[in-house]
Amino acid sequence: MNKEERKCIQKHYADKMIDYLPMLRAATKITQNQLAKKLDVTRSTMVAIESRKRPLQWYMYLALVLVFRQNDDSSKMLDSFELFDAKVIKDIT
């Protein structure tokens, strides 16, 4: 897989994560501010990401996966919405 293909797949997963981010936060009962603190970013950064005014960087995508894997409900959502595939992620990271 070349660099361009890798970037395309990463963008696909990051974009899908943004689509479901409000639902994942709701499942974990976490606010934008609380999530921002976990990711060590500002609330305004989280707002900009959720409103697609700022791209979701790959490292933040991976951090979000870790955060949402800690909760049973959001972990199931990651799987059902196909927001994470360990084999694919391993191949492109």
PDB file of N, CA, C and O in Angstrom:
ATOM      1  N   MET A   1       0.851  -1.172   0.000  1.00  0.00           N
ATOM      2  CA  MET A   1       0.000   0.000   0.000  1.00  0.00           C
ATOM      3  C   MET A   1       0.901   1.241   0.000  1.00  0.00           C
ATOM      4  O   MET A   1       1.827   1.362   0.802  1.00  0.00           O
ATOM      5  N   ASN A   2       0.602   2.143  -0.911  1.00  0.00           N
ATOM      6  CA  ASN A   2       1.428   3.352  -0.978  1.00  0.00           C
ATOM      7  C   ASN A   2       0.896   4.428  -0.021  1.00  0.00           C
ATOM      8  O   ASN A   2      -0.168   4.284   0.580  1.00  0.00           O
ATOM      9  N   LYS A   3       1.665   5.497   0.094  1.00  0.00           N
ATOM     10  CA  LYS A   3       1.342   6.572   1.034  1.00  0.00           C
ATOM     11  C   LYS A   3      -0.015   7.212   0.734  1.00  0.00           C
ATOM     12  O   LYS A   3      -0.771   7.528   1.653  1.00  0.00           O
ATOM     13  N   GLU A   4      -0.319   7.399  -0.534  1.00  0.00           N
ATOM     14  CA  GLU A   4      -1.592   8.014  -0.918  1.00  0.00           C
ATOM     15  C   GLU A   4      -2.783   7.135  -0.542  1.00  0.00           C
ATOM     16  O   GLU A   4      -3.799   7.643  -0.068  1.00  0.00           O
ATOM     17  N   GLU A   5      -2.668   5.841  -0.745  1.00  0.00           N
ATOM     18  CA  GLU A   5      -3.737   4.906  -0.362  1.00  0.00           C
ATOM     19  C   GLU A   5      -3.920   4.903   1.149  1.00  0.00           C
ATOM     20  O   GLU A   5      -5.045   4.890   1.647  1.00  0.00           O
ATOM     21  N   ARG A   6      -2.813   4.916   1.869  1.00  0.00           N
ATOM     22  CA  ARG A   6      -2.869   4.941   3.334  1.00  0.00           C
ATOM     23  C   ARG A   6      -3.595   6.193   3.817  1.00  0.00           C
ATOM     24  O   ARG A   6      -4.462   6.110   4.686  1.00  0.00           O
ATOM     25  N   LYS A   7      -3.245   7.349   3.259  1.00  0.00           N
ATOM     26  CA  LYS A   7      -3.896   8.615   3.643  1.00  0.00           C
ATOM     27  C   LYS A   7      -5.391   8.583   3.342  1.00  0.00           C
ATOM     28  O   LYS A   7      -6.199   9.089   4.121  1.00  0.00           O
ATOM     29  N   CYS A   8      -5.753   7.987   2.212  1.00  0.00           N
ATOM     30  CA  CYS A   8      -7.158   7.896   1.823  1.00  0.00           C
ATOM     31  C   CYS A   8      -7.952   7.040   2.823  1.00  0.00           C
ATOM     32  O   CYS A   8      -9.064   7.403   3.208  1.00  0.00           O
ATOM     33  N   ILE A   9      -7.391   5.932   3.230  1.00  0.00           N
ATOM     34  CA  ILE A   9      -8.064   5.063   4.200  1.00  0.00           C
ATOM     35  C   ILE A   9      -8.155   5.754   5.558  1.00  0.00           C
ATOM     36  O   ILE A   9      -9.186   5.685   6.226  1.00  0.00           O
ATOM     37  N   GLN A  10      -7.078   6.416   5.961  1.00  0.00           N
ATOM     38  CA  GLN A  10      -7.108   7.144   7.228  1.00  0.00           C
ATOM     39  C   GLN A  10      -8.186   8.223   7.213  1.00  0.00           C
ATOM     40  O   GLN A  10      -8.907   8.398   8.196  1.00  0.00           O
ATOM     41  N   LYS A  11      -8.296   8.941   6.109  1.00  0.00           N
ATOM     42  CA  LYS A  11      -9.323   9.980   5.982  1.00  0.00           C
ATOM     43  C   LYS A  11     -10.719   9.374   6.057  1.00  0.00           C
ATOM     44  O   LYS A  11     -11.613   9.939   6.687  1.00  0.00           O
ATOM     45  N   HIS A  12     -10.903   8.232   5.419  1.00  0.00           N
ATOM     46  CA  HIS A  12     -12.200   7.546   5.454  1.00  0.00           C
ATOM     47  C   HIS A  12     -12.601   7.239   6.903  1.00  0.00           C
ATOM     48  O   HIS A  12     -13.719   7.547   7.316  1.00  0.00           O
ATOM     49  N   TYR A  13     -11.692   6.635   7.667  1.00  0.00           N
ATOM     50  CA  TYR A  13     -12.004   6.294   9.058  1.00  0.00           C
ATOM     51  C   TYR A  13     -12.210   7.552   9.905  1.00  0.00           C
ATOM     52  O   TYR A  13     -13.118   7.591  10.735  1.00  0.00           O
ATOM     53  N   ALA A  14     -11.393   8.563   9.711  1.00  0.00           N
ATOM     54  CA  ALA A  14     -11.531   9.805  10.476  1.00  0.00           C
ATOM     55  C   ALA A  14     -12.864  10.488  10.171  1.00  0.00           C
ATOM     56  O   ALA A  14     -13.537  10.972  11.081  1.00  0.00           O
ATOM     57  N   ASP A  15     -13.243  10.525   8.895  1.00  0.00           N
ATOM     58  CA  ASP A  15     -14.522  11.141   8.516  1.00  0.00           C
ATOM     59  C   ASP A  15     -15.704  10.387   9.110  1.00  0.00           C
ATOM     60  O   ASP A  15     -16.665  10.995   9.580  1.00  0.00           O
ATOM     61  N   LYS A  16     -15.629   9.058   9.086  1.00  0.00           N
ATOM     62  CA  LYS A  16     -16.708   8.267   9.694  1.00  0.00           C
ATOM     63  C   LYS A  16     -16.786   8.514  11.197  1.00  0.00           C
ATOM     64  O   LYS A  16     -17.878   8.571  11.763  1.00  0.00           O
ATOM     65  N   MET A  17     -15.634   8.659  11.843  1.00  0.00           N
ATOM     66  CA  MET A  17     -15.621   8.923  13.283  1.00  0.00           C
ATOM     67  C   MET A  17     -16.334  10.243  13.575  1.00  0.00           C
ATOM     68  O   MET A  17     -17.104  10.339  14.530  1.00  0.00           O
ATOM     69  N   ILE A  18     -16.077  11.250  12.758  1.00  0.00           N
ATOM     70  CA  ILE A  18     -16.738  12.544  12.953  1.00  0.00           C
ATOM     71  C   ILE A  18     -18.251  12.396  12.815  1.00  0.00           C
ATOM     72  O   ILE A  18     -19.005  12.990  13.586  1.00  0.00           O
ATOM     73  N   ASP A  19     -18.696  11.610  11.841  1.00  0.00           N
ATOM     74  CA  ASP A  19     -20.129  11.404  11.637  1.00  0.00           C
ATOM     75  C   ASP A  19     -20.809  10.873  12.900  1.00  0.00           C
ATOM     76  O   ASP A  19     -21.925  11.279  13.223  1.00  0.00           O
ATOM     77  N   TYR A  20     -20.144   9.974  13.605  1.00  0.00           N
ATOM     78  CA  TYR A  20     -20.751   9.300  14.749  1.00  0.00           C
ATOM     79  C   TYR A  20     -20.289   9.841  16.100  1.00  0.00           C
ATOM     80  O   TYR A  20     -20.713   9.344  17.143  1.00  0.00           O
ATOM     81  N   LEU A  21     -19.433  10.845  16.089  1.00  0.00           N
ATOM     82  CA  LEU A  21     -18.884  11.369  17.335  1.00  0.00           C
ATOM     83  C   LEU A  21     -19.950  11.823  18.333  1.00  0.00           C
ATOM     84  O   LEU A  21     -19.835  11.493  19.514  1.00  0.00           O
ATOM     85  N   PRO A  22     -20.987  12.567  17.915  1.00  0.00           N
ATOM     86  CA  PRO A  22     -22.014  12.949  18.901  1.00  0.00           C
ATOM     87  C   PRO A  22     -22.717  11.737  19.529  1.00  0.00           C
ATOM     88  O   PRO A  22     -23.016  11.744  20.723  1.00  0.00           O
ATOM     89  N   MET A  23     -22.977  10.710  18.734  1.00  0.00           N
ATOM     90  CA  MET A  23     -23.632   9.509  19.279  1.00  0.00           C
ATOM     91  C   MET A  23     -22.698   8.751  20.224  1.00  0.00           C
ATOM     92  O   MET A  23     -23.143   8.228  21.246  1.00  0.00           O
ATOM     93  N   LEU A  24     -21.431   8.691  19.894  1.00  0.00           N
ATOM     94  CA  LEU A  24     -20.463   8.020  20.759  1.00  0.00           C
ATOM     95  C   LEU A  24     -20.323   8.767  22.079  1.00  0.00           C
ATOM     96  O   LEU A  24     -20.240   8.155  23.143  1.00  0.00           O
ATOM     97  N   ARG A  25     -20.298  10.090  22.002  1.00  0.00           N
ATOM     98  CA  ARG A  25     -20.237  10.876  23.240  1.00  0.00           C
ATOM     99  C   ARG A  25     -21.485  10.647  24.084  1.00  0.00           C
ATOM    100  O   ARG A  25     -21.405  10.523  25.306  1.00  0.00           O
ATOM    101  N   ALA A  26     -22.632  10.594  23.427  1.00  0.00           N
ATOM    102  CA  ALA A  26     -23.887  10.370  24.160  1.00  0.00           C
ATOM    103  C   ALA A  26     -23.883   8.994  24.833  1.00  0.00           C
ATOM    104  O   ALA A  26     -24.343   8.849  25.966  1.00  0.00           O
ATOM    105  N   ALA A  27     -23.368   8.000  24.136  1.00  0.00           N
ATOM    106  CA  ALA A  27     -23.329   6.645  24.695  1.00  0.00           C
ATOM    107  C   ALA A  27     -22.446   6.576  25.940  1.00  0.00           C
ATOM    108  O   ALA A  27     -22.710   5.798  26.856  1.00  0.00           O
ATOM    109  N   THR A  28     -21.404   7.393  25.963  1.00  0.00           N
ATOM    110  CA  THR A  28     -20.495   7.406  27.117  1.00  0.00           C
ATOM    111  C   THR A  28     -20.861   8.479  28.139  1.00  0.00           C
ATOM    112  O   THR A  28     -20.240   8.597  29.195  1.00  0.00           O
ATOM    113  N   LYS A  29     -21.891   9.260  27.791  1.00  0.00           N
ATOM    114  CA  LYS A  29     -22.333  10.358  28.660  1.00  0.00           C
ATOM    115  C   LYS A  29     -21.178  11.317  28.953  1.00  0.00           C
ATOM    116  O   LYS A  29     -20.926  11.685  30.100  1.00  0.00           O
ATOM    117  N   ILE A  30     -20.489  11.708  27.884  1.00  0.00           N
ATOM    118  CA  ILE A  30     -19.339  12.602  28.006  1.00  0.00           C
ATOM    119  C   ILE A  30     -19.598  13.857  27.173  1.00  0.00           C
ATOM    120  O   ILE A  30     -20.084  13.771  26.045  1.00  0.00           O
ATOM    121  N   THR A  31     -19.277  15.002  27.725  1.00  0.00           N
ATOM    122  CA  THR A  31     -19.473  16.261  27.010  1.00  0.00           C
ATOM    123  C   THR A  31     -18.294  16.534  26.083  1.00  0.00           C
ATOM    124  O   THR A  31     -17.254  15.879  26.154  1.00  0.00           O
ATOM    125  N   GLN A  32     -18.487  17.514  25.219  1.00  0.00           N
ATOM    126  CA  GLN A  32     -17.378  17.925  24.355  1.00  0.00           C
ATOM    127  C   GLN A  32     -16.204  18.404  25.198  1.00  0.00           C
ATOM    128  O   GLN A  32     -15.048  18.117  24.885  1.00  0.00           O
ATOM    129  N   ASN A  33     -16.500  19.123  26.249  1.00  0.00           N
ATOM    130  CA  ASN A  33     -15.447  19.640  27.126  1.00  0.00           C
ATOM    131  C   ASN A  33     -14.685  18.508  27.810  1.00  0.00           C
ATOM    132  O   ASN A  33     -13.455  18.532  27.870  1.00  0.00           O
ATOM    133  N   GLN A  34     -15.409  17.521  28.324  1.00  0.00           N
ATOM    134  CA  GLN A  34     -14.757  16.384  28.978  1.00  0.00           C
ATOM    135  C   GLN A  34     -13.904  15.585  27.992  1.00  0.00           C
ATOM    136  O   GLN A  34     -12.797  15.156  28.318  1.00  0.00           O
ATOM    137  N   LEU A  35     -14.431  15.393  26.792  1.00  0.00           N
ATOM    138  CA  LEU A  35     -13.676  14.668  25.776  1.00  0.00           C
ATOM    139  C   LEU A  35     -12.436  15.462  25.370  1.00  0.00           C
ATOM    140  O   LEU A  35     -11.358  14.895  25.190  1.00  0.00           O
ATOM    141  N   ALA A  36     -12.594  16.752  25.230  1.00  0.00           N
ATOM    142  CA  ALA A  36     -11.463  17.604  24.880  1.00  0.00           C
ATOM    143  C   ALA A  36     -10.349  17.478  25.924  1.00  0.00           C
ATOM    144  O   ALA A  36      -9.171  17.397  25.575  1.00  0.00           O
ATOM    145  N   LYS A  37     -10.723  17.463  27.183  1.00  0.00           N
ATOM    146  CA  LYS A  37      -9.721  17.320  28.248  1.00  0.00           C
ATOM    147  C   LYS A  37      -9.000  15.981  28.151  1.00  0.00           C
ATOM    148  O   LYS A  37      -7.786  15.913  28.343  1.00  0.00           O
ATOM    149  N   LYS A  38      -9.739  14.923  27.857  1.00  0.00           N
ATOM    150  CA  LYS A  38      -9.115  13.601  27.701  1.00  0.00           C
ATOM    151  C   LYS A  38      -8.118  13.586  26.545  1.00  0.00           C
ATOM    152  O   LYS A  38      -7.100  12.895  26.603  1.00  0.00           O
ATOM    153  N   LEU A  39      -8.414  14.347  25.502  1.00  0.00           N
ATOM    154  CA  LEU A  39      -7.552  14.385  24.322  1.00  0.00           C
ATOM    155  C   LEU A  39      -6.500  15.492  24.404  1.00  0.00           C
ATOM    156  O   LEU A  39      -5.656  15.629  23.519  1.00  0.00           O
ATOM    157  N   ASP A  40      -6.564  16.269  25.464  1.00  0.00           N
ATOM    158  CA  ASP A  40      -5.637  17.392  25.677  1.00  0.00           C
ATOM    159  C   ASP A  40      -5.740  18.432  24.560  1.00  0.00           C
ATOM    160  O   ASP A  40      -4.737  18.918  24.038  1.00  0.00           O
ATOM    161  N   VAL A  41      -6.994  18.755  24.213  1.00  0.00           N
ATOM    162  CA  VAL A  41      -7.277  19.824  23.257  1.00  0.00           C
ATOM    163  C   VAL A  41      -8.337  20.726  23.877  1.00  0.00           C
ATOM    164  O   VAL A  41      -8.882  20.410  24.934  1.00  0.00           O
ATOM    165  N   THR A  42      -8.625  21.832  23.233  1.00  0.00           N
ATOM    166  CA  THR A  42      -9.645  22.741  23.751  1.00  0.00           C
ATOM    167  C   THR A  42     -11.036  22.288  23.307  1.00  0.00           C
ATOM    168  O   THR A  42     -11.188  21.534  22.346  1.00  0.00           O
ATOM    169  N   ARG A  43     -12.043  22.771  24.035  1.00  0.00           N
ATOM    170  CA  ARG A  43     -13.417  22.479  23.640  1.00  0.00           C
ATOM    171  C   ARG A  43     -13.691  23.038  22.251  1.00  0.00           C
ATOM    172  O   ARG A  43     -14.390  22.409  21.456  1.00  0.00           O
ATOM    173  N   SER A  44     -13.150  24.204  21.955  1.00  0.00           N
ATOM    174  CA  SER A  44     -13.382  24.806  20.634  1.00  0.00           C
ATOM    175  C   SER A  44     -12.803  23.924  19.520  1.00  0.00           C
ATOM    176  O   SER A  44     -13.338  23.893  18.412  1.00  0.00           O
ATOM    177  N   THR A  45     -11.734  23.222  19.806  1.00  0.00           N
ATOM    178  CA  THR A  45     -11.187  22.275  18.819  1.00  0.00           C
ATOM    179  C   THR A  45     -12.180  21.149  18.586  1.00  0.00           C
ATOM    180  O   THR A  45     -12.411  20.751  17.444  1.00  0.00           O
ATOM    181  N   MET A  46     -12.772  20.632  19.660  1.00  0.00           N
ATOM    182  CA  MET A  46     -13.762  19.555  19.511  1.00  0.00           C
ATOM    183  C   MET A  46     -14.978  20.036  18.724  1.00  0.00           C
ATOM    184  O   MET A  46     -15.491  19.320  17.864  1.00  0.00           O
ATOM    185  N   VAL A  47     -15.432  21.239  19.019  1.00  0.00           N
ATOM    186  CA  VAL A  47     -16.574  21.818  18.297  1.00  0.00           C
ATOM    187  C   VAL A  47     -16.226  21.947  16.810  1.00  0.00           C
ATOM    188  O   VAL A  47     -17.034  21.600  15.949  1.00  0.00           O
ATOM    189  N   ALA A  48     -15.039  22.440  16.518  1.00  0.00           N
ATOM    190  CA  ALA A  48     -14.614  22.612  15.125  1.00  0.00           C
ATOM    191  C   ALA A  48     -14.516  21.269  14.404  1.00  0.00           C
ATOM    192  O   ALA A  48     -14.843  21.179  13.221  1.00  0.00           O
ATOM    193  N   ILE A  49     -14.074  20.238  15.096  1.00  0.00           N
ATOM    194  CA  ILE A  49     -13.990  18.905  14.479  1.00  0.00           C
ATOM    195  C   ILE A  49     -15.390  18.368  14.210  1.00  0.00           C
ATOM    196  O   ILE A  49     -15.675  17.892  13.111  1.00  0.00           O
ATOM    197  N   GLU A  50     -16.270  18.444  15.217  1.00  0.00           N
ATOM    198  CA  GLU A  50     -17.630  17.912  15.035  1.00  0.00           C
ATOM    199  C   GLU A  50     -18.405  18.671  13.969  1.00  0.00           C
ATOM    200  O   GLU A  50     -19.281  18.098  13.321  1.00  0.00           O
ATOM    201  N   SER A  51     -18.101  19.942  13.775  1.00  0.00           N
ATOM    202  CA  SER A  51     -18.805  20.729  12.753  1.00  0.00           C
ATOM    203  C   SER A  51     -18.056  20.728  11.413  1.00  0.00           C
ATOM    204  O   SER A  51     -18.417  21.445  10.480  1.00  0.00           O
ATOM    205  N   ARG A  52     -17.022  19.918  11.349  1.00  0.00           N
ATOM    206  CA  ARG A  52     -16.210  19.739  10.133  1.00  0.00           C
ATOM    207  C   ARG A  52     -15.516  21.021   9.661  1.00  0.00           C
ATOM    208  O   ARG A  52     -15.241  21.193   8.474  1.00  0.00           O
ATOM    209  N   LYS A  53     -15.246  21.899  10.596  1.00  0.00           N
ATOM    210  CA  LYS A  53     -14.479  23.100  10.270  1.00  0.00           C
ATOM    211  C   LYS A  53     -12.986  22.835  10.436  1.00  0.00           C
ATOM    212  O   LYS A  53     -12.146  23.637  10.028  1.00  0.00           O
ATOM    213  N   ARG A  54     -12.679  21.706  11.037  1.00  0.00           N
ATOM    214  CA  ARG A  54     -11.302  21.299  11.255  1.00  0.00           C
ATOM    215  C   ARG A  54     -11.230  19.786  11.051  1.00  0.00           C
ATOM    216  O   ARG A  54     -12.104  19.058  11.520  1.00  0.00           O
ATOM    217  N   PRO A  55     -10.196  19.309  10.356  1.00  0.00           N
ATOM    218  CA  PRO A  55     -10.112  17.856  10.128  1.00  0.00           C
ATOM    219  C   PRO A  55      -9.732  17.119  11.405  1.00  0.00           C
ATOM    220  O   PRO A  55      -9.078  17.672  12.289  1.00  0.00           O
ATOM    221  N   LEU A  56     -10.148  15.882  11.482  1.00  0.00           N
ATOM    222  CA  LEU A  56      -9.760  15.019  12.590  1.00  0.00           C
ATOM    223  C   LEU A  56      -8.425  14.382  12.229  1.00  0.00           C
ATOM    224  O   LEU A  56      -8.341  13.567  11.310  1.00  0.00           O
ATOM    225  N   GLN A  57      -7.399  14.757  12.951  1.00  0.00           N
ATOM    226  CA  GLN A  57      -6.070  14.219  12.693  1.00  0.00           C
ATOM    227  C   GLN A  57      -6.032  12.736  13.072  1.00  0.00           C
ATOM    228  O   GLN A  57      -6.784  12.287  13.937  1.00  0.00           O
ATOM    229  N   TRP A  58      -5.151  11.989  12.416  1.00  0.00           N
ATOM    230  CA  TRP A  58      -5.083  10.543  12.625  1.00  0.00           C
ATOM    231  C   TRP A  58      -4.781  10.187  14.081  1.00  0.00           C
ATOM    232  O   TRP A  58      -5.381   9.260  14.625  1.00  0.00           O
ATOM    233  N   TYR A  59      -3.858  10.911  14.715  1.00  0.00           N
ATOM    234  CA  TYR A  59      -3.534  10.604  16.109  1.00  0.00           C
ATOM    235  C   TYR A  59      -4.746  10.817  17.014  1.00  0.00           C
ATOM    236  O   TYR A  59      -4.915  10.113  18.010  1.00  0.00           O
ATOM    237  N   MET A  60      -5.593  11.797  16.661  1.00  0.00           N
ATOM    238  CA  MET A  60      -6.798  12.029  17.458  1.00  0.00           C
ATOM    239  C   MET A  60      -7.832  10.933  17.213  1.00  0.00           C
ATOM    240  O   MET A  60      -8.543  10.521  18.130  1.00  0.00           O
ATOM    241  N   TYR A  61      -7.907  10.467  15.971  1.00  0.00           N
ATOM    242  CA  TYR A  61      -8.794   9.331  15.676  1.00  0.00           C
ATOM    243  C   TYR A  61      -8.409   8.153  16.572  1.00  0.00           C
ATOM    244  O   TYR A  61      -9.269   7.559  17.222  1.00  0.00           O
ATOM    245  N   LEU A  62      -7.117   7.815  16.606  1.00  0.00           N
ATOM    246  CA  LEU A  62      -6.653   6.693  17.422  1.00  0.00           C
ATOM    247  C   LEU A  62      -6.941   6.921  18.900  1.00  0.00           C
ATOM    248  O   LEU A  62      -7.322   5.988  19.608  1.00  0.00           O
ATOM    249  N   ALA A  63      -6.765   8.146  19.370  1.00  0.00           N
ATOM    250  CA  ALA A  63      -7.062   8.470  20.769  1.00  0.00           C
ATOM    251  C   ALA A  63      -8.553   8.306  21.054  1.00  0.00           C
ATOM    252  O   ALA A  63      -8.930   7.808  22.115  1.00  0.00           O
ATOM    253  N   LEU A  64      -9.396   8.720  20.120  1.00  0.00           N
ATOM    254  CA  LEU A  64     -10.845   8.554  20.295  1.00  0.00           C
ATOM    255  C   LEU A  64     -11.222   7.075  20.369  1.00  0.00           C
ATOM    256  O   LEU A  64     -12.071   6.688  21.172  1.00  0.00           O
ATOM    257  N   VAL A  65     -10.606   6.270  19.548  1.00  0.00           N
ATOM    258  CA  VAL A  65     -10.868   4.825  19.605  1.00  0.00           C
ATOM    259  C   VAL A  65     -10.550   4.308  21.005  1.00  0.00           C
ATOM    260  O   VAL A  65     -11.335   3.556  21.583  1.00  0.00           O
ATOM    261  N   LEU A  66      -9.412   4.707  21.548  1.00  0.00           N
ATOM    262  CA  LEU A  66      -9.038   4.264  22.894  1.00  0.00           C
ATOM    263  C   LEU A  66     -10.043   4.732  23.940  1.00  0.00           C
ATOM    264  O   LEU A  66     -10.413   3.969  24.833  1.00  0.00           O
ATOM    265  N   VAL A  67     -10.483   5.979  23.832  1.00  0.00           N
ATOM    266  CA  VAL A  67     -11.464   6.515  24.788  1.00  0.00           C
ATOM    267  C   VAL A  67     -12.771   5.735  24.702  1.00  0.00           C
ATOM    268  O   VAL A  67     -13.323   5.328  25.724  1.00  0.00           O
ATOM    269  N   PHE A  68     -13.264   5.528  23.487  1.00  0.00           N
ATOM    270  CA  PHE A  68     -14.565   4.886  23.327  1.00  0.00           C
ATOM    271  C   PHE A  68     -14.522   3.376  23.530  1.00  0.00           C
ATOM    272  O   PHE A  68     -15.569   2.768  23.754  1.00  0.00           O
ATOM    273  N   ARG A  69     -13.359   2.754  23.461  1.00  0.00           N
ATOM    274  CA  ARG A  69     -13.229   1.323  23.765  1.00  0.00           C
ATOM    275  C   ARG A  69     -13.386   1.054  25.257  1.00  0.00           C
ATOM    276  O   ARG A  69     -13.651  -0.082  25.651  1.00  0.00           O
ATOM    277  N   GLN A  70     -13.229   2.068  26.086  1.00  0.00           N
ATOM    278  CA  GLN A  70     -13.316   1.893  27.536  1.00  0.00           C
ATOM    279  C   GLN A  70     -14.751   1.765  28.035  1.00  0.00           C
ATOM    280  O   GLN A  70     -14.971   1.420  29.196  1.00  0.00           O
ATOM    281  N   ASN A  71     -15.717   2.035  27.187  1.00  0.00           N
ATOM    282  CA  ASN A  71     -17.132   1.975  27.552  1.00  0.00           C
ATOM    283  C   ASN A  71     -17.804   0.893  26.701  1.00  0.00           C
ATOM    284  O   ASN A  71     -17.636   0.866  25.482  1.00  0.00           O
ATOM    285  N   ASP A  72     -18.559   0.011  27.343  1.00  0.00           N
ATOM    286  CA  ASP A  72     -19.182  -1.101  26.606  1.00  0.00           C
ATOM    287  C   ASP A  72     -20.104  -0.629  25.486  1.00  0.00           C
ATOM    288  O   ASP A  72     -20.069  -1.169  24.380  1.00  0.00           O
ATOM    289  N   ASP A  73     -20.931   0.382  25.771  1.00  0.00           N
ATOM    290  CA  ASP A  73     -21.892   0.848  24.765  1.00  0.00           C
ATOM    291  C   ASP A  73     -21.192   1.471  23.562  1.00  0.00           C
ATOM    292  O   ASP A  73     -21.501   1.141  22.417  1.00  0.00           O
ATOM    293  N   SER A  74     -20.257   2.365  23.822  1.00  0.00           N
ATOM    294  CA  SER A  74     -19.575   3.010  22.701  1.00  0.00           C
ATOM    295  C   SER A  74     -18.633   2.041  21.992  1.00  0.00           C
ATOM    296  O   SER A  74     -18.396   2.177  20.791  1.00  0.00           O
ATOM    297  N   SER A  75     -18.100   1.077  22.713  1.00  0.00           N
ATOM    298  CA  SER A  75     -17.245   0.070  22.084  1.00  0.00           C
ATOM    299  C   SER A  75     -18.046  -0.750  21.072  1.00  0.00           C
ATOM    300  O   SER A  75     -17.562  -1.049  19.981  1.00  0.00           O
ATOM    301  N   LYS A  76     -19.263  -1.107  21.443  1.00  0.00           N
ATOM    302  CA  LYS A  76     -20.141  -1.838  20.516  1.00  0.00           C
ATOM    303  C   LYS A  76     -20.482  -0.980  19.304  1.00  0.00           C
ATOM    304  O   LYS A  76     -20.580  -1.480  18.184  1.00  0.00           O
ATOM    305  N   MET A  77     -20.661   0.314  19.539  1.00  0.00           N
ATOM    306  CA  MET A  77     -20.962   1.226  18.439  1.00  0.00           C
ATOM    307  C   MET A  77     -19.789   1.317  17.463  1.00  0.00           C
ATOM    308  O   MET A  77     -19.991   1.366  16.249  1.00  0.00           O
ATOM    309  N   LEU A  78     -18.565   1.339  17.993  1.00  0.00           N
ATOM    310  CA  LEU A  78     -17.391   1.368  17.116  1.00  0.00           C
ATOM    311  C   LEU A  78     -17.423   0.193  16.146  1.00  0.00           C
ATOM    312  O   LEU A  78     -17.108   0.330  14.964  1.00  0.00           O
ATOM    313  N   ASP A  79     -17.812  -0.964  16.674  1.00  0.00           N
ATOM    314  CA  ASP A  79     -17.884  -2.164  15.835  1.00  0.00           C
ATOM    315  C   ASP A  79     -19.072  -2.126  14.880  1.00  0.00           C
ATOM    316  O   ASP A  79     -18.927  -2.424  13.694  1.00  0.00           O
ATOM    317  N   SER A  80     -20.233  -1.764  15.389  1.00  0.00           N
ATOM    318  CA  SER A  80     -21.436  -1.805  14.540  1.00  0.00           C
ATOM    319  C   SER A  80     -21.401  -0.748  13.433  1.00  0.00           C
ATOM    320  O   SER A  80     -21.941  -0.969  12.349  1.00  0.00           O
ATOM    321  N   PHE A  81     -20.776   0.383  13.697  1.00  0.00           N
ATOM    322  CA  PHE A  81     -20.660   1.432  12.677  1.00  0.00           C
ATOM    323  C   PHE A  81     -19.405   1.265  11.825  1.00  0.00           C
ATOM    324  O   PHE A  81     -19.123   2.078  10.944  1.00  0.00           O
ATOM    325  N   GLU A  82     -18.657   0.197  12.101  1.00  0.00           N
ATOM    326  CA  GLU A  82     -17.414  -0.100  11.381  1.00  0.00           C
ATOM    327  C   GLU A  82     -16.454   1.092  11.412  1.00  0.00           C
ATOM    328  O   GLU A  82     -15.906   1.504  10.390  1.00  0.00           O
ATOM    329  N   LEU A  83     -16.273   1.626  12.616  1.00  0.00           N
ATOM    330  CA  LEU A  83     -15.378   2.770  12.807  1.00  0.00           C
ATOM    331  C   LEU A  83     -13.953   2.340  13.128  1.00  0.00           C
ATOM    332  O   LEU A  83     -13.038   3.161  13.186  1.00  0.00           O
ATOM    333  N   PHE A  84     -13.782   1.043  13.333  1.00  0.00           N
ATOM    334  CA  PHE A  84     -12.462   0.542  13.687  1.00  0.00           C
ATOM    335  C   PHE A  84     -12.335  -0.905  13.232  1.00  0.00           C
ATOM    336  O   PHE A  84     -13.196  -1.735  13.523  1.00  0.00           O
ATOM    337  N   ASP A  85     -11.269  -1.193  12.525  1.00  0.00           N
ATOM    338  CA  ASP A  85     -10.942  -2.548  12.106  1.00  0.00           C
ATOM    339  C   ASP A  85      -9.464  -2.741  12.430  1.00  0.00           C
ATOM    340  O   ASP A  85      -8.600  -2.176  11.759  1.00  0.00           O
ATOM    341  N   ALA A  86      -9.177  -3.528  13.443  1.00  0.00           N
ATOM    342  CA  ALA A  86      -7.804  -3.664  13.939  1.00  0.00           C
ATOM    343  C   ALA A  86      -6.822  -4.056  12.848  1.00  0.00           C
ATOM    344  O   ALA A  86      -5.708  -3.534  12.804  1.00  0.00           O
ATOM    345  N   LYS A  87      -7.214  -4.955  11.978  1.00  0.00           N
ATOM    346  CA  LYS A  87      -6.305  -5.399  10.912  1.00  0.00           C
ATOM    347  C   LYS A  87      -5.996  -4.252   9.944  1.00  0.00           C
ATOM    348  O   LYS A  87      -4.841  -4.031   9.581  1.00  0.00           O
ATOM    349  N   VAL A  88      -7.030  -3.535   9.537  1.00  0.00           N
ATOM    350  CA  VAL A  88      -6.833  -2.412   8.606  1.00  0.00           C
ATOM    351  C   VAL A  88      -5.985  -1.338   9.280  1.00  0.00           C
ATOM    352  O   VAL A  88      -5.044  -0.818   8.681  1.00  0.00           O
ATOM    353  N   ILE A  89      -6.311  -1.013  10.505  1.00  0.00           N
ATOM    354  CA  ILE A  89      -5.588   0.039  11.217  1.00  0.00           C
ATOM    355  C   ILE A  89      -4.110  -0.336  11.369  1.00  0.00           C
ATOM    356  O   ILE A  89      -3.225   0.504  11.203  1.00  0.00           O
ATOM    357  N   LYS A  90      -3.862  -1.593  11.683  1.00  0.00           N
ATOM    358  CA  LYS A  90      -2.473  -2.055  11.817  1.00  0.00           C
ATOM    359  C   LYS A  90      -1.723  -1.882  10.489  1.00  0.00           C
ATOM    360  O   LYS A  90      -0.557  -1.490  10.479  1.00  0.00           O
ATOM    361  N   ASP A  91      -2.382  -2.169   9.398  1.00  0.00           N
ATOM    362  CA  ASP A  91      -1.750  -2.079   8.077  1.00  0.00           C
ATOM    363  C   ASP A  91      -1.459  -0.644   7.657  1.00  0.00           C
ATOM    364  O   ASP A  91      -0.538  -0.402   6.877  1.00  0.00           O
ATOM    365  N   ILE A  92      -2.229   0.305   8.163  1.00  0.00           N
ATOM    366  CA  ILE A  92      -2.063   1.680   7.690  1.00  0.00           C
ATOM    367  C   ILE A  92      -1.396   2.603   8.708  1.00  0.00           C
ATOM    368  O   ILE A  92      -1.164   3.778   8.421  1.00  0.00           O
ATOM    369  N   THR A  93      -1.093   2.092   9.867  1.00  0.00           N
ATOM    370  CA  THR A  93      -0.483   2.937  10.900  1.00  0.00           C
ATOM    371  C   THR A  93       1.016   2.720  10.939  1.00  0.00           C
ATOM    372  O   THR A  93       1.709   3.341  11.745  1.00  0.00           O
TER     373      THR A  93
END
